[in-house]
Each structure stands twice: as C-alpha cells, then as structure tokens.
Amino acid sequence: MKLKKFAPLALLLPLTLLAACGGTPELDLHANWYANEMHQHISDASETLVYDVIYTPAENVTPIVPFTYETGRYTAVLQEHSSLANEADWATGTGYTYVTEFSISGSYTIGGKETDFTDTIRSEVSFTNIDDMLRPVKSYKEFHVTTPYGGSVIQYAYIYRAAYNQKLTETEISVKDLREDVKEEEKLDFTKKMKLKGSGTFFDNEQILFALRALDLKSACSFRTVNPVTHERVGVTMASTPKEGTTKGSFLINGTQTEELTLATVSFSIGYTSKKSGLTQKLTYALPGEKSFRNALISMETAAPDGCGSFVYRLKELTTFDK
C-alpha cells in the first residue's frame, strides 16, 4: 500500500493531532454535556449540534485547480444507550454512540470546464460511559471527497473501521476502497491489528472532538489515539496554550432562537507532528459557565483540501439533554 496516496486524506479528517513525548497520565473526565454532570440516568436520550460550514478562499493565492464551495452543514448527534450489548460482545454496560455527518457542495474548473460535486463524510463511534473513561468500543467512517492532487482532481471514497478489545490493549483497523474506476492492485483495501501500548487515557479518533468536552480545557492535556491515516499509535497534546476569550453569536436552542449572545470560550490548536503530519486545526469550546452550551464545540477552522483557503464550522443549533 502506498501511504503517499493517503496524504490528501489527512486534510479531510475531523481532527488532526499533535504527538506527545513520553507517557501520559489518566485524565479527569466530567460529563459536562448534561445540565448536572453527576447525571446518572442513562437511557435513550440524545443531543444534537448543527453547524454551518463556510469556505473562505486564501488571499493572494492562485490555485492550480480553482475550487468554490457553497455553505455546508455539519451535524453531531450524541445518543445515550442503556446497554452497549449490540456494539460488541464484551460491551454490556451503559454508553453512547456519537454520529457526525458532513456535507458540502461545490465546483472546480479545469480547462475552462466547470464540474459540480458534493462531498459527504459520515462517522459513528461507540464508547462507554464517563465512569469507564469513555473507552472506545468501535468506530466507522465513510467519506466521498473531491480534492485536487498534482494538478488534477481525485475523488476518494473509503470506509474506515476500528474495533477494540475489552482491555483496550488491541485494535483491528480496516480500510475498504469504494472506488470503481481504479485498478484492483491500486485499491487501498487492508486489515491490520495493532497493539495499543503506552499509558494514559485512550480515545478513538472519531470521538475526540466530543471527548474534549469532558476535560478542563483551560489547561493543556495529553492522551493517546491511533492516527487513522498512517495507522500509527500516537500521543496527543495541545499544539498551543489554551486562551480564554469570548465568542458572539445567535443560536437556536431547543427550538428557540436567541438574540446575539456573548459566550465565555477557550481556544487552542491541535495538529500531528508524526511522520505523516496533517495540518493544525483551531478549536473554540464554550466554558462550563455557559450552562446552555455544556462545553460544546462552538467553532472550528480547518484547511481546505487545496491548501488555498479554509473551512470554518460555526455552531447554529443545539438540542440538549434534559430540555
């Protein structure tokens, strides 16, 4: 398998991470997504966050292949489960599934011809409750993405899967290439088992944007994950010191539109520093004092696939637990 073919995909993951040195301590986690973090009754309730995704082209840069994008949509749903028995043989306690869906339409121009496309990414990860450290059970991700590569345009279509054992000492990762217009020998189909060595809290890549809500984000933190692009075990820490500030916006909360609010927030950046590095991302989360927002991700900025612009995710709608 040629890992260089995965390079453009690193720009399309929901999160890129910074590898830390040495061991990492276990984290102190809190269920901040509830009105009362001591919430005990996990049944079948859910929380939904909806974001606008806005593309901003880079200034004074002429891309080889011009891309334009309409406003996209990103949705994150956290679903309670009174039992995870259907997720894995060993997972019989309470927990969650976290489902994200991304969709954006656009067009690119080559040789004077404009072509329309729609990119979609869907992920689903299941994990245990807060008392069991949000331990991942399994994850799934399917994406259909159009990206410039070497002066042309490539359409990627893949499914990633990861399954974990009960002791969280091993994971099995598989990739299924969904493309039909490539030679069989060029498809990136494989299955690989990995030992999850090292100390400290472990999160699946697809749950990290959510799991950060369980932390005190005013302080730097470290944990472990697996880079789904390069299939490396990596430590994770923040790439910049968290900075407190404020964010203004109007939101639809449990069906009621607010006036413009000024929220207390904390912002920081994260990014891989492993051999196959991705690009940093800028994240802003609500602080615990903003009770209606429950430490939710307020905004996120990522690089566009062509490197000639950025996508900004802005929270617009919240449907919370304990309405």
ZIHU-V466423 format. One record per residue. N is the residue number from 0. RES is the residue in one small letter. PHI is phi in whole degrees, -180 to 180 (* if undefined). PSI is psi in whole degrees, -180 to 180 (999 if undefined). Layout:
BEGIN
N_RES_PHI_PSI + N_RES_PHI_PSI
END
This chain:
BEGIN
0_m_*_134 + 1_k_-95_107 + 2_l_-65_-24 + 3_k_-61_-25 + 4_k_-70_-17 + 5_f_-87_-12 + 6_a_-53_-48 + 7_p_-63_-24 + 8_l_-71_-26 + 9_a_-60_-28 + 10_l_-76_-12 + 11_l_-108_-3 + 12_l_-73_155 + 13_p_-70_-17 + 14_l_-153_137 + 15_t_-120_148 + 16_l_-128_162 + 17_l_-107_122 + 18_a_-73_132 + 19_a_-100_160 + 20_c_-99_144 + 21_g_77_-176 + 22_g_-74_163 + 23_t_-126_144 + 24_p_-78_161 + 25_e_-67_141 + 26_l_-88_154 + 27_d_-92_109 + 28_l_-105_144 + 29_h_-135_141 + 30_a_-81_68 + 31_n_-71_-9 + 32_w_-79_-4 + 33_y_-102_155 + 34_a_-60_-34 + 35_n_-121_114 + 36_e_-63_-15 + 37_m_-86_11 + 38_h_-46_128 + 39_q_-113_-27 + 40_h_-87_92 + 41_i_-95_115 + 42_s_-124_-99 + 43_d_-141_26 + 44_a_-78_169 + 45_s_-147_164 + 46_e_-129_141 + 47_t_-130_130 + 48_l_-119_133 + 49_v_-124_134 + 50_y_-124_144 + 51_d_-83_144 + 52_v_-118_115 + 53_i_-115_128 + 54_y_-93_133 + 55_t_-124_117 + 56_p_-70_151 + 57_a_-71_146 + 58_e_-82_142 + 59_n_60_32 + 60_v_-130_129 + 61_t_-108_108 + 62_p_-71_154 + 63_i_-64_-42 + 64_v_-120_109 + 65_p_-67_128 + 66_f_-118_141 + 67_t_-129_153 + 68_y_-136_143 + 69_e_-82_173 + 70_t_-68_128 + 71_g_-100_-174 + 72_r_-139_137 + 73_y_-132_126 + 74_t_-124_136 + 75_a_-127_122 + 76_v_-118_124 + 77_l_-105_117 + 78_q_-113_126 + 79_e_-72_153 + 80_h_-138_126 + 81_s_-70_-17 + 82_s_-153_140 + 83_l_-99_18 + 84_a_-58_-30 + 85_n_-79_-11 + 86_e_-88_-35 + 87_a_-163_156 + 88_d_-60_-34 + 89_w_-88_-15 + 90_a_-93_90 + 91_t_-109_-8 + 92_g_-86_-172 + 93_t_-78_161 + 94_g_178_-153 + 95_y_-145_159 + 96_t_-119_144 + 97_y_-124_114 + 98_v_-115_127 + 99_t_-121_143 + 100_e_-135_129 + 101_f_-123_136 + 102_s_-147_133 + 103_i_-151_138 + 104_s_-107_152 + 105_g_-166_-166 + 106_s_-153_157 + 107_y_-134_159 + 108_t_-126_124 + 109_i_-132_127 + 110_g_60_32 + 111_g_81_-2 + 112_k_-102_128 + 113_e_-96_133 + 114_t_-125_130 + 115_d_-87_154 + 116_f_-155_164 + 117_t_-134_124 + 118_d_-97_140 + 119_t_-137_143 + 120_i_-138_130 + 121_r_-131_133 + 122_s_-132_153 + 123_e_-147_128 + 124_v_-134_138 + 125_s_-112_145 + 126_f_-157_162 + 127_t_-76_177 + 128_n_-77_178 + 129_i_-63_-32 + 130_d_-68_-21 + 131_d_-109_26 + 132_m_63_29 + 133_l_52_40 + 134_r_-65_124 + 135_p_-68_144 + 136_v_-105_-54 + 137_k_-162_162 + 138_s_-145_160 + 139_y_-146_141 + 140_k_-149_129 + 141_e_-125_130 + 142_f_-139_147 + 143_h_-128_106 + 144_v_-133_139 + 145_t_-108_126 + 146_t_-147_145 + 147_p_-71_146 + 148_y_-157_112 + 149_g_63_35 + 150_g_85_-1 + 151_s_-123_-167 + 152_v_-127_134 + 153_i_-120_140 + 154_q_-108_119 + 155_y_-98_142 + 156_a_-147_109 + 157_y_-140_160 + 158_i_-126_127 + 159_y_-105_142 + 160_r_-135_147 + 161_a_-140_135 + 162_a_-131_138 + 163_y_-115_150 + 164_n_-86_173 + 165_q_-64_-37 + 166_k_-85_-2 + 167_l_57_43 + 168_t_-109_-8 + 169_e_-152_147 + 170_t_-135_149 + 171_e_-113_120 + 172_i_-112_135 + 173_s_-133_150 + 174_v_-127_131 + 175_k_-118_120 + 176_d_-83_120 + 177_l_-94_-4 + 178_r_-71_140 + 179_e_-106_-12 + 180_d_-103_26 + 181_v_-126_156 + 182_k_-66_149 + 183_e_-58_-38 + 184_e_-73_-14 + 185_e_-96_-6 + 186_k_-73_147 + 187_l_-103_58 + 188_d_-93_131 + 189_f_-167_163 + 190_t_-134_137 + 191_k_-143_134 + 192_k_-98_141 + 193_m_-132_140 + 194_k_-82_135 + 195_l_-99_75 + 196_k_-78_161 + 197_g_107_168 + 198_s_-106_163 + 199_g_104_167 + 200_t_-64_141 + 201_f_-119_133 + 202_f_-125_143 + 203_d_-68_148 + 204_n_-56_-37 + 205_e_-75_-12 + 206_q_-102_-2 + 207_i_-66_-43 + 208_l_-59_-34 + 209_f_-76_-47 + 210_a_-60_-29 + 211_l_-60_-25 + 212_r_-67_-20 + 213_a_-84_-3 + 214_l_-108_164 + 215_d_-84_97 + 216_l_-79_-1 + 217_k_-78_-10 + 218_s_-121_148 + 219_a_-65_149 + 220_c_-140_161 + 221_s_-136_144 + 222_f_-158_-174 + 223_r_-120_154 + 224_t_-158_-177 + 225_v_-118_129 + 226_n_-71_112 + 227_p_-72_-14 + 228_v_-84_-46 + 229_t_-103_-8 + 230_h_61_41 + 231_e_-106_145 + 232_r_-77_129 + 233_v_-137_148 + 234_g_-85_158 + 235_v_-132_136 + 236_t_-150_169 + 237_m_-72_142 + 238_a_-89_-6 + 239_s_-149_155 + 240_t_-68_130 + 241_p_-59_138 + 242_k_-124_126 + 243_e_-78_148 + 244_g_-167_-157 + 245_t_-134_152 + 246_t_-133_133 + 247_k_-103_146 + 248_g_177_163 + 249_s_-113_137 + 250_f_-134_153 + 251_l_-97_108 + 252_i_-112_115 + 253_n_50_41 + 254_g_89_-2 + 255_t_-114_126 + 256_q_-80_130 + 257_t_-90_164 + 258_e_-76_179 + 259_e_-65_129 + 260_l_-112_153 + 261_t_-112_111 + 262_l_-100_142 + 263_a_-79_124 + 264_t_-135_169 + 265_v_-133_137 + 266_s_-126_148 + 267_f_-163_170 + 268_s_-120_154 + 269_i_-139_153 + 270_g_-174_150 + 271_y_-67_145 + 272_t_-126_23 + 273_s_-82_-176 + 274_k_-59_-43 + 275_k_-101_78 + 276_s_-77_148 + 277_g_-102_-166 + 278_l_-102_152 + 279_t_-69_156 + 280_q_-126_146 + 281_k_-104_124 + 282_l_-120_143 + 283_t_-131_124 + 284_y_-118_150 + 285_a_-71_145 + 286_l_-84_159 + 287_p_-56_-27 + 288_g_-65_-20 + 289_e_-88_84 + 290_k_-59_-37 + 291_s_-69_-19 + 292_f_-103_-19 + 293_r_51_50 + 294_n_61_27 + 295_a_-71_154 + 296_l_-67_121 + 297_i_-93_-40 + 298_s_-154_157 + 299_m_-147_137 + 300_e_-120_127 + 301_t_-130_159 + 302_a_-76_145 + 303_a_-71_156 + 304_p_-57_-30 + 305_d_-86_-3 + 306_g_72_4 + 307_c_-110_51 + 308_g_152_-171 + 309_s_-148_158 + 310_f_-108_134 + 311_v_-117_122 + 312_y_-93_126 + 313_r_-126_123 + 314_l_-64_132 + 315_k_-123_-34 + 316_e_-135_142 + 317_l_-134_132 + 318_t_-123_107 + 319_t_-96_163 + 320_f_-63_158 + 321_d_54_49 + 322_k_-57_999
END
